[in-house]
Amino acid sequence: MYKTILIYADQFSGFERRLEVAAALARDHDAHLIGTTASGGAQLDYLVFGAATLAPPPPLDYAPLREAAREQLLRFDSSCKRLGVLSYETRFQDSSAADALILQSLYCDLLIAGQSDMSDPGLIWSTRLPGYLALHCPRPLLVIPDAGDAATVPGRSIVIGWNASAAASRAVAGAMPLLQRAQRVQIAVFNPRQRFGQHGDEPGADLATYLARHGVRVEVHSSVTAEQYGMALCRHAVDSGADLIVAGAYGHSRFQEWILGGTTRHLLSQAKLPVLLSH
């Protein structure tokens, strides 16, 4: 079970929706919930002093950044009381959001974030925070869409995007507490002949056996498609009524993922339901 859950207490749209999911998971798993914010001061230093060779740096005032972050923690605290979270705490870190979350995720079971990342003062430059966390976070990352239906706890019906990669295997392990509670679990394998040596004669069968030993009953869906893998996975999840996708992050090179577009990028930006990722 997840016993420590970390959520980024950001100022993006959809924060309350993400917090409702985090609170429900904390209640279901009897887990401790940590809400964290960051000032973004480290990034401000980098930008200002990096340009100091061109002109003298202006005086820096970090107070507004710190105040905004602490106000968000007060909002988190108030919402946790309203949602009935029994065990929680707030943490403030005078650093970038990415650094704060990666450091604190060393000591949690699950990290929850949203799809957006551009309106937070803790993110002064345009890094894609969910993608960065998926690549560098040592724990599974649960990404909650910013918009959609009313927040529900994901995990009733789960689709695993299985490509027989190490990243996908780690994602399955990270999702085990949810998989064991799910009413329906599907293993989706697309174009298995492309990785025949890893899938074996019966694509998905080895994973199904592994999950069965953990008490998870699964179905295997194998198909051939001309669609991009992420698009095919999202379509299948929606068509089957799933409420969670489990997949490995960055199965290809970072150049392919970010410059040419890839599965991870599609899942982070286009998925209409929660996605659990591990690298």
Disulfide bonds with the S-S distance in Angstrom:
none
